[in-house]
């Protein structure tokens, strides 16, 4: 049976959001504390809320839904951009048991994946995860750990024969080949143009094409997703 860590991870909390929302509602710290207790049964002292605003403390995961309710917003409005499975679940305000049920796996299996940060669900469970958490394709790849593999494939595709990488990229990104192929072809042409332009400045350049080539490779994943959105 899975036991939660005695040192739970900190929420990726956006302190500026609580200040902004509180000011918009014309509430003070005591008003928020009162609403969290009377409406959600979550006891928090006004001084603690002030410390959250200053960034000195961070709410616990159990306190975030009550804070969001008191401020008439979604939990995600109080968080910085989530990147992990745990953070996306927090942002949606979903309990681990509810998410495990929605994707069709035992709660112990889901909690282990969340703690380890390594998703091993089936294709059907992965699709259900994306639906429940409202994940975009880039977010899904990051949450399931496929983003690093994709980045490596894209680097090889633009630097060598892009045609050989259509199949492995399609295996990671659940889109048809006719969506993937033109993006890889375009990125390959663009990278090769950068290489040629660099070589025209002289022969003493690294295999990566100097600063221009390295800059291209460092943003290869962002270029890929942008290409899919704007074919």
Beta strands, then each sheet from edge to edge (+ up, - down):
end
